[in-house]
Amino acid sequence: MNGGVNGVALAVFIFFFVAVTVMGFLAARWRAAENANNLDEWGLGGRSFGTWITWFLLGGDLYTAYTFVAVPAAIYATGAAGFFAVPYTILVYPLIFTFLPRLWSVSHKHGYVTTSDFVRGRFGSKGLSLAVAITGILATMPYIALQLVGIQAVLDVMGVGGGENTNWFIKDLPLLIAFGVLAAYTYSSGLRAPALIAFVKDTLIYIVIAVAIIYIPIKLGGFDDIFSAANDKFTKAGAGGLAPAAEGQWAYGTLALGSALALFMYPHSITATLSSRSREVIRRNTTILPLYSLMLGLLALLGFMAIAAGVTVENGQLAIPQLFEDMFPDWFAGVAFAAIGIGALVPAAIMSIAAANLFTRNIYKDFLRPNATPEEETKVSKLVSLLVKVGALIFVLGMDKTVAINFQLLGGIWILQTFPALVGGLFTRWFHRWALLAGWAVGMVYGTWKAYDTPSGTQKHFGNTADVPGIGEIGYIGLTAFVLNVVVTVVLTLILRAVKAPDGVDETSSADYKADAGDPGVQTDLPPATAGAPGGH
């Protein structure tokens, strides 16, 4: 790393940070409703966002500072095996085209704010709803922490905060300031703040990647030299070159598939989706969101460029910020750092809102204050969103950064276990609520145990690939746990249906899953579904 503070880069970074801070607070007045004291307004932006706002919001939500830093860092460390993030973002869009419009429709009809709201209404089970809510909160917390890690990586490269021997308060003061600003405008403006800031964030990222993919290869002698340097590195390291060895292909494929299934199970993905104003907005977004996959593919190439540029860092998460520092003029390095920093603020805000909504609707209201008013719900969500961010900040400041990464990977294993209840429930009610709960428990226990028992690249625990039972190949632990989850759910459903175990009350109807904005309301006090009868929606 370069010594001292990069004053020019820091000045540009501060300029953009101040600009989006002002936008964050002004967002409270953007499309503001007369009565903003309800979760539809604070937590979902009034369910009023059109195609382009939703596109930027979802892009800002899914392609985070961690993505910007970690995907090319994986390429830098492991070669082409790190590209698994590109195919999974391609696989996910046809998948969500089939179920997200249905989720939006039924949520619009019944006022559902979270996935747990839907699960409770569909299966008549507060226990299953609570399991989904707790899973969502647990999976989201380390994800928020990693956004703060992304900001910290940029600050480290710019030389802000001093060295390792600097007083902890002075060293972490810039991160504390960034956290305070994020917490303040999220509390004030809710989902409207990240929705507005996402325009700046995504524009900056597209500019930086477009420049990087042209400018850096020119300085390094072209892509032939870049790939040759990367191939030499991995050949000398005994990895056999850029491409993963044959024994790594199952891991690559299962990681891609499992990650695709998990991506839109995260609460923040659903929060951004439910903020859309119509079912058609969701359908259009699933067709144009793949543009971000193109961006991600180009972004991943930066890992090879860092190798060719001779970037050497102890922490791989610093490889790309350091590449920008070394290759770009100071002023444009500041633009690149601002793109990463703002790329952390947008998803961190959405994630904290999503986690707060889960707590408020599916823990506080369902179990503690059933008669809570919309105003009280909003107040609780605002406070919990602050607590969630404080927890993430403590996690980042008090633990090794590699631990945060490992917990985020564990969160991916956990959140995948909610897939049968959510997606299965959107198409059929044949699955029994008790079977879904048992399947979830099996998947959570197996996934957590197996991850803990598997070393990662930096720790003795919390790896994400291990032997797949009965196959003898190395695969993604989350996908193996998901298969066990589904098997347990199906088998127990057959048993529970055979013994006529009681079903919960389904408050939805077939028409709810195809409803659009402006359609007349649908009666929700429907009789219990017949035991064993598929929903057939």
NUTOR-64198 format. One line per field, with one value per residue (C-alpha): residue in one letter; x, y, z. Coordinates in Angstrom, 2 decimals, always signed. Last residue first. Layout:
<recs>
r: (A ...)
east: (X ...)
north: (Y ...)
up: (Z ...)
</recs>
This chain:
<recs>
r: (H G G P A G A T A P P L D T Q V G P D G A D A K Y D A S S T E D V G D P A K V A R L I L T L V V T V V V N L V F A T L G I Y G I E G I G P V D A T N G F H K Q T G S P T D Y A K W T G Y V M G V A W G A L L A W R H F W R T F L G G V L A P F T Q L I W I G G L L Q F N I A V T K D M G L V F I L A G V K V L L S V L K S V K T E E E P T A N P R L F D K Y I N R T F L N A A A I S M I A A P V L A G I G I A A F A V G A F W D P F M D E F L Q P I A L Q G N E V T V G A A I A M F G L L A L L G L M L S Y L P L I T T N R R I V E R S R S S L T A T I S H P Y M F L A L A S G L A L T G Y A W Q G E A A P A L G G A G A K T F K D N A A S F I D D F G G L K I P I Y I I A V A I V I Y I L T D K V F A I L A P A R L G S S Y T Y A A L V G F A I L L P L D K I F W N T N E G G G V G M V D L V A Q I G V L Q L A I Y P M T A L I G T I A V A L S L G K S G F R G R V F D S T T V Y G H K H S V S W L R P L F T F I L P Y V L I T Y P V A F F G A A G T A Y I A A P V A V F T Y A T Y L D G G L L F W T I W T G F S R G G L G W E D L N N A N E A A R W R A A L F G M V T V A V F F F I F V A L A V G N V G G N M)
east: (-52.87 -53.32 -53.63 -53.07 -55.65 -54.28 -56.41 -59.13 -58.19 -59.65 -62.56 -61.82 -61.75 -59.62 -62.20 -60.47 -60.21 -60.87 -57.97 -56.19 -52.69 -52.55 -54.01 -52.67 -51.81 -54.86 -57.22 -56.39 -57.41 -55.43 -56.33 -55.21 -56.21 -53.80 -54.05 -54.87 -53.17 -55.24 -53.14 -52.36 -51.79 -49.28 -47.43 -47.27 -46.25 -43.54 -42.00 -42.20 -40.78 -37.98 -36.92 -37.12 -34.95 -32.44 -32.16 -31.73 -28.98 -27.11 -27.63 -26.28 -23.23 -22.10 -20.46 -17.35 -18.08 -18.50 -22.14 -23.76 -23.31 -21.95 -18.41 -17.84 -18.18 -19.13 -16.38 -17.42 -14.58 -10.80 -10.45 -8.87 -9.64 -12.58 -12.44 -15.53 -17.06 -18.79 -20.26 -21.47 -23.09 -24.76 -26.05 -27.27 -29.05 -30.62 -31.71 -33.21 -35.04 -36.44 -37.66 -39.38 -41.08 -42.18 -43.54 -45.48 -47.00 -48.04 -46.95 -50.00 -50.58 -49.33 -47.72 -46.75 -46.34 -43.57 -41.73 -41.93 -42.04 -39.70 -37.19 -36.73 -33.77 -31.82 -31.61 -29.51 -26.84 -26.48 -26.16 -23.26 -21.51 -22.19 -20.79 -17.60 -17.20 -17.67 -15.10 -12.67 -13.03 -11.70 -14.14 -14.87 -15.13 -17.12 -19.48 -19.96 -20.95 -23.37 -25.02 -25.31 -26.88 -29.47 -30.16 -30.86 -33.25 -34.86 -35.69 -37.24 -39.16 -40.56 -41.77 -43.36 -45.18 -46.42 -47.85 -49.50 -51.15 -49.99 -52.90 -50.94 -48.17 -45.69 -46.12 -47.38 -46.74 -43.20 -42.03 -43.46 -44.37 -41.78 -38.88 -39.35 -39.74 -36.50 -34.61 -35.90 -35.08 -31.55 -31.04 -32.31 -29.95 -26.96 -27.79 -27.57 -24.68 -22.23 -22.37 -21.97 -18.55 -17.67 -18.68 -16.95 -13.74 -13.98 -14.59 -11.63 -9.47 -10.62 -9.12 -5.91 -5.20 -5.99 -3.64 -2.20 -5.17 -7.62 -5.61 -5.46 -9.26 -9.34 -6.92 -8.11 -10.53 -7.60 -6.14 -2.36 -2.03 +0.16 -0.91 +1.48 -0.55 -1.06 -2.54 -4.81 -5.91 -6.96 -9.19 -10.50 -11.99 -14.78 -16.08 -16.56 -18.65 -20.55 -21.43 -22.86 -24.79 -26.11 -27.65 -29.44 -31.81 -33.62 -35.96 -36.63 -37.39 -40.18 -41.96 -41.66 -43.01 -45.88 -47.03 -47.46 -46.21 -42.91 -41.89 -42.60 -39.52 -37.13 -38.37 -38.11 -34.44 -33.79 -35.37 -33.00 -34.89 -34.20 -30.54 -30.96 -31.95 -29.24 -26.65 -27.52 -27.20 -23.88 -22.37 -23.59 -21.91 -18.56 -18.37 -19.19 -16.48 -13.75 -12.60 -12.03 -9.57 -10.74 -9.70 -6.93 -3.91 -3.22 -3.64 -0.04 +0.83 +3.16 +0.24 -1.97 +0.49 +1.41 -2.26 -2.80 +0.18 -0.96 -4.52 -3.31 -0.72 -3.33 -5.82 -3.72 -0.35 -1.01 -1.74 -4.16 -5.75 -6.34 -8.02 -10.62 -12.15 -11.46 -13.28 -16.44 -16.22 -15.91 -18.72 -21.10 -20.30 -20.85 -24.23 -25.25 -24.47 -25.96 -29.30 -29.21 -29.22 -32.90 -34.03 -31.64 -33.38 -36.98 -36.73 -36.93 -36.48 -35.66 -34.37 -32.45 -31.11 -29.75 -28.38 -26.39 -24.98 -23.96 -22.37 -20.30 -19.14 -18.26 -16.33 -14.33 -13.71 -12.36 -8.67 -9.17 -11.20 -8.83 -5.74 -3.29 -0.99 -2.65 -2.09 -3.93 -7.61 -7.63 -4.84 -6.92 -6.43 -7.72 -10.77 -11.70 -11.41 -13.45 -16.30 -16.34 -16.18 -19.24 -21.05 -19.82 -21.54 -24.86 -24.46 -23.49 -26.92 -29.01 -28.79 -29.76 -32.69 -34.00 -33.67 -35.53 -38.35 -38.65 -38.79 -41.34 -43.60 -43.38 -44.43 -47.11 -48.76 -51.89 -50.18 -50.72 -51.21 -48.24 -46.03 -47.08 -46.33 -43.05 -42.08 -42.43 -44.73 -47.99 -50.87 -53.28 -53.90 -50.49 -48.73 -50.72 -49.78 -46.12 -45.60 -47.16 -45.01 -41.94 -42.61 -41.95 -39.82 -37.74 -36.41 -35.80 -33.73 -31.74 -29.80 -27.95 -26.93 -25.80 -23.72 -21.68 -21.11 -19.45 -16.65 -14.51 -13.49 -11.78 -8.78 -8.61 -7.21 -7.57 -10.80 -12.14 -11.00 -12.81 -16.04 -15.28 -14.75 -17.56 -19.82 -19.11 -19.90 -23.25 -24.81 -28.10 -29.65 -28.26 -29.44 -32.81 -33.11 -31.88 -34.36 -37.16 -36.62 -36.57 -39.74 -41.95 -41.84 -45.10 -45.36 -45.45 -41.68 -41.77 -40.52 -41.49 -44.65 -46.05 -44.70 -47.01 -46.56 -46.13 -49.63 -49.92 -47.69 -44.20 -43.21 -39.79 -40.03 -38.11 -35.68 -34.22 -32.35 -30.76 -30.07 -28.05 -26.08 -25.67 -23.95 -21.83 -20.49 -19.86 -17.77 -16.05 -14.82 -13.54 -11.64 -10.27 -8.99 -7.22 -5.77 -4.38 -3.38 +0.03 +2.05 +1.02 +0.00)
north: (-22.05 -25.81 -25.43 -29.16 -30.97 -33.11 -31.54 -29.36 -25.71 -23.84 -21.52 -18.12 -14.86 -13.09 -11.73 -10.21 -6.51 -5.08 -4.89 -1.55 -2.97 -6.55 -9.86 -13.18 -14.85 -13.42 -15.15 -18.57 -17.52 -16.56 -16.84 -20.47 -21.74 -24.24 -27.92 -30.61 -34.00 -36.33 -39.46 -39.89 -36.14 -36.16 -39.14 -37.77 -34.36 -36.02 -37.61 -34.43 -32.13 -34.53 -34.88 -31.11 -30.27 -32.99 -31.43 -27.97 -29.23 -30.59 -27.24 -25.30 -27.54 -26.77 -29.81 -32.00 -35.36 -38.81 -39.14 -40.81 -37.84 -34.72 -34.11 -30.50 -26.92 -23.83 -23.59 -22.44 -23.68 -23.92 -20.46 -18.71 -20.88 -22.49 -25.60 -27.86 -29.02 -25.69 -25.83 -29.40 -28.54 -25.39 -27.04 -30.16 -28.20 -25.66 -28.27 -30.51 -27.57 -26.36 -29.85 -30.08 -26.70 -27.64 -30.95 -29.15 -26.74 -29.56 -29.27 -29.55 -25.82 -25.33 -22.75 -19.81 -22.06 -24.02 -20.77 -19.55 -22.70 -24.74 -21.84 -21.05 -23.44 -21.34 -18.59 -20.77 -21.83 -18.23 -17.08 -19.51 -17.69 -14.41 -15.96 -16.88 -13.35 -11.84 -14.28 -13.20 -9.63 -10.62 -9.51 -6.51 -3.63 -5.51 -7.29 -4.10 -2.34 -5.11 -4.94 -1.17 -1.59 -4.00 -1.72 +1.22 -0.82 -1.98 +1.62 +2.41 -0.85 -0.16 +3.31 +1.95 -0.80 +1.72 +3.94 +0.95 +0.11 -2.80 -5.03 -8.30 -6.84 -9.53 -12.64 -11.74 -8.00 -8.10 -11.31 -11.45 -7.86 -5.92 -8.37 -9.02 -5.31 -4.56 -7.17 -5.66 -2.10 -3.10 -4.88 -1.93 +0.51 -1.83 -2.40 +1.33 +2.32 -0.31 +0.60 +4.18 +3.17 +1.10 +3.81 +6.44 +4.41 +4.36 +8.13 +8.69 +6.49 +8.82 +11.85 +10.01 +8.87 +5.17 +2.19 +1.90 +3.13 +1.24 -1.96 -1.31 -1.05 -4.32 -6.29 -5.05 -7.95 -10.31 -9.30 -9.72 -7.63 -7.89 -6.18 -7.13 -5.46 -8.84 -10.26 -7.23 -7.53 -11.15 -10.03 -7.13 -9.74 -10.28 -6.76 -7.55 -10.59 -8.59 -5.88 -8.48 -9.92 -6.43 -6.35 -9.54 -7.19 -6.31 -9.31 -9.89 -6.19 -6.34 -9.08 -7.18 -3.96 -5.98 -7.01 -3.38 -0.53 -2.06 -1.82 -5.56 -6.38 -4.20 -5.81 -9.28 -8.81 -7.34 -10.35 -12.83 -15.63 -13.93 -14.99 -18.48 -20.50 -18.81 -19.41 -23.10 -23.42 -21.56 -23.25 -26.62 -26.09 -24.85 -27.47 -30.18 -28.85 -28.78 -32.37 -31.66 -28.87 -25.27 -23.21 -20.63 -22.91 -26.28 -25.10 -25.97 -22.41 -22.12 -22.89 -20.40 -17.53 -18.39 -18.45 -15.02 -13.55 -15.11 -13.87 -10.29 -10.46 -11.63 -9.09 -6.13 -4.61 -3.71 +0.00 -0.80 -3.52 -0.90 +1.71 -0.39 -2.66 -0.03 +2.77 +0.74 -0.65 +2.80 +4.30 +1.40 +1.63 +5.38 +5.10 +2.27 +4.27 +7.54 +5.99 +3.79 +6.95 +7.54 +3.99 +3.86 +6.88 +5.99 +2.77 +4.62 +8.39 +9.44 +6.22 +5.39 +8.95 +8.73 +5.17 +5.78 +9.04 +7.37 +4.43 +6.70 +8.63 +5.41 +4.20 +7.43 +7.16 +3.60 +4.45 +7.44 +5.36 +2.39 +4.48 +3.94 +0.90 -0.79 +2.25 +5.52 +6.21 +7.12 +5.79 +5.69 +1.91 +1.57 +3.77 +1.60 -1.60 -0.03 +0.76 -2.86 -4.14 -1.96 -3.75 -7.00 -6.22 -5.82 -9.34 -10.58 -9.42 -10.59 -14.35 -14.15 -11.82 -13.99 -17.20 -15.63 -14.53 -17.90 -19.75 -17.25 -17.80 -21.56 -21.11 -18.56 -21.15 -20.51 -21.97 -19.18 -16.29 -17.18 -17.89 -14.60 -12.52 -14.40 -13.26 -9.69 -6.68 -8.51 -6.11 -8.87 -8.09 -6.56 -9.49 -11.95 -10.09 -9.47 -13.13 -14.24 -11.77 -13.12 -16.77 -17.65 -14.65 -15.38 -18.59 -17.10 -14.43 -16.66 -18.69 -15.66 -14.41 -17.96 -18.02 -14.95 -15.77 -19.07 -16.95 -17.55 -20.93 -18.95 -18.24 -18.87 -15.78 -12.99 -14.52 -14.54 -10.93 -10.12 -11.35 -9.97 -6.23 -5.20 -7.91 -6.70 -3.17 -4.55 -5.94 -7.30 -4.24 -1.58 -3.65 -4.15 -0.42 +0.57 -1.78 -0.78 +2.90 +2.01 -0.09 +1.97 +2.41 +2.97 +0.33 +3.33 +3.23 -0.29 +0.13 +3.74 +3.94 +0.41 +0.16 +2.87 +6.39 +8.14 +9.64 +12.35 +10.30 +11.36 +10.86 +12.31 +14.26 +11.71 +11.40 +14.79 +13.07 +10.46 +12.95 +15.08 +12.00 +11.07 +14.40 +14.27 +10.85 +12.02 +14.98 +12.92 +10.38 +13.14 +14.70 +11.30 +10.57 +13.94 +13.56 +10.05 +9.69 +8.35 +5.48 +3.59 +0.00)
up: (-8.00 -7.43 -3.67 -3.18 -1.06 +1.76 +4.46 +3.00 +3.33 +6.29 +5.53 +3.95 +5.92 +3.30 +0.87 -2.12 -2.85 -6.29 -8.75 -8.88 -8.60 -9.83 -8.69 -10.01 -6.70 -4.95 -7.41 -5.95 -2.45 +0.67 +4.36 +4.58 +8.02 +9.58 +8.86 +11.42 +11.08 +8.90 +9.64 +5.93 +5.46 +8.30 +6.84 +3.29 +4.65 +6.74 +3.66 +1.54 +4.22 +5.20 +1.54 +0.96 +3.98 +3.09 -0.39 +1.18 +3.50 +0.47 -1.31 +1.67 +2.00 -1.56 -3.10 -2.99 -4.57 -3.04 -4.01 -0.99 +1.32 -0.48 +0.80 +1.84 +0.57 +2.58 +5.20 +8.63 +10.82 +11.15 +9.64 +6.63 +3.61 +5.35 +7.52 +7.66 +10.94 +11.53 +8.02 +8.58 +11.91 +10.62 +7.43 +9.25 +11.98 +9.61 +7.05 +9.73 +11.35 +8.01 +7.19 +10.59 +10.08 +6.57 +7.87 +10.60 +8.05 +5.73 +2.12 -0.14 -0.07 -3.60 -5.87 -3.66 -0.61 -2.29 -2.97 +0.63 +2.74 +0.52 +0.13 +3.84 +4.09 +1.59 +4.21 +6.49 +3.99 +2.80 +6.41 +6.84 +4.00 +5.82 +9.00 +7.15 +5.82 +9.27 +10.66 +7.95 +9.23 +12.67 +15.34 +17.56 +15.13 +12.47 +14.88 +16.90 +13.68 +12.71 +16.12 +15.87 +12.42 +13.78 +16.75 +14.43 +12.27 +15.53 +16.47 +13.09 +13.09 +16.56 +15.54 +12.37 +14.24 +16.82 +14.08 +12.41 +15.77 +17.93 +18.97 +18.79 +20.98 +22.06 +19.91 +16.45 +16.74 +18.14 +16.46 +12.95 +12.12 +14.10 +13.90 +10.20 +9.48 +11.34 +9.31 +6.05 +7.13 +8.17 +4.86 +2.83 +4.59 +4.33 +0.65 -0.19 +2.11 +0.89 -2.79 -1.62 -0.33 -3.38 -5.85 -3.68 -3.85 -7.64 -7.78 -5.45 -7.66 -10.45 -8.68 -7.76 -11.31 -11.61 -11.56 -8.04 -5.98 -8.18 -7.75 -3.98 -3.83 -5.81 -3.65 -0.25 +0.30 -0.25 +3.14 +3.14 +0.00 -3.09 -6.32 -9.10 -11.85 -13.54 -10.33 -9.84 -13.48 -12.87 -10.00 -12.09 -14.40 -11.84 -12.50 -16.18 -15.30 -12.69 -15.20 -17.55 -14.62 -13.89 -17.35 -16.23 -14.29 -17.53 -17.93 -14.22 -13.95 -16.51 -14.59 -11.31 -12.82 -14.28 -10.80 -9.87 -7.67 -6.65 -2.97 -2.61 -4.67 -2.65 +0.57 -0.99 -1.85 +1.61 +3.30 +1.61 -0.14 -3.45 -3.48 -2.02 -5.10 -7.18 -4.45 -4.38 -8.15 -8.42 -5.37 -6.66 -10.02 -8.68 -5.95 -8.47 -10.77 -8.14 -8.60 -12.29 -11.48 -11.59 -14.63 -14.30 -14.08 -12.46 -8.88 -7.99 -6.93 -9.92 -12.22 -10.38 -10.79 -14.38 -15.38 -13.84 -15.68 -18.97 -18.47 -17.99 -20.80 -23.29 -21.89 -22.96 -22.06 -18.41 -19.00 -21.83 -19.67 -16.91 -19.13 -20.93 -18.27 -15.61 -17.45 -18.01 -14.46 -12.90 -14.99 -14.26 -10.55 -10.45 -12.16 -9.83 -6.69 -7.86 -8.83 -5.72 -3.57 -4.32 -3.52 -0.55 +1.00 +0.01 +2.02 +5.34 +5.27 +8.85 +10.39 +7.21 +7.16 +10.69 +10.62 +7.44 +8.81 +12.05 +10.24 +8.01 +11.08 +12.93 +9.88 +9.81 +13.60 +13.47 +13.60 +15.89 +18.35 +18.20 +18.99 +16.13 +16.27 +13.27 +11.12 +10.73 +10.27 +6.58 +4.39 +1.20 +1.16 +4.71 +4.01 +1.02 +3.07 +5.90 +3.52 +2.34 +5.93 +6.67 +3.86 +5.38 +8.66 +6.86 +5.46 +8.93 +10.22 +7.25 +7.72 +11.39 +10.65 +7.82 +9.83 +12.75 +10.44 +8.66 +11.99 +13.35 +10.32 +10.83 +14.45 +13.58 +11.36 +9.29 +6.23 +3.73 +6.13 +8.34 +5.31 +3.69 +6.78 +7.14 +3.65 +4.86 +4.36 +3.65 +3.02 +2.02 -1.63 -2.32 -0.64 -2.78 -5.95 -5.08 -4.20 -7.47 -9.43 -7.58 -8.43 -12.06 -13.05 -9.93 -11.47 -14.92 -13.13 -10.77 -13.32 -14.67 -11.23 -10.49 -13.66 -12.60 -8.92 -9.89 -11.39 -8.30 -9.71 -12.49 -10.27 -6.53 -4.79 -7.37 -8.66 -5.08 -4.65 -7.92 -6.28 -2.81 -3.35 -5.70 -4.31 -0.76 -1.88 -3.01 -6.15 -4.81 -3.14 -5.45 -8.38 -6.73 -6.07 -9.54 -11.19 -8.81 -9.63 -13.31 -13.34 -11.03 -7.26 -5.35 -2.63 -0.24 +0.06 +1.47 +5.06 +5.79 +3.68 +3.83 +7.38 +8.68 +10.01 +6.65 +6.61 +3.97 +1.68 +0.63 -3.00 -2.06 +1.19 +3.30 +0.36 +1.35 +4.19 +1.97 -0.82 +1.62 +2.63 -1.04 -1.73 +1.45 +0.45 -3.11 -1.94 +0.77 -1.80 -4.08 -1.16 -0.09 -3.59 -3.68 -0.17 -0.57 +3.10 +4.01 +2.60 -0.52 +0.00)
</recs>
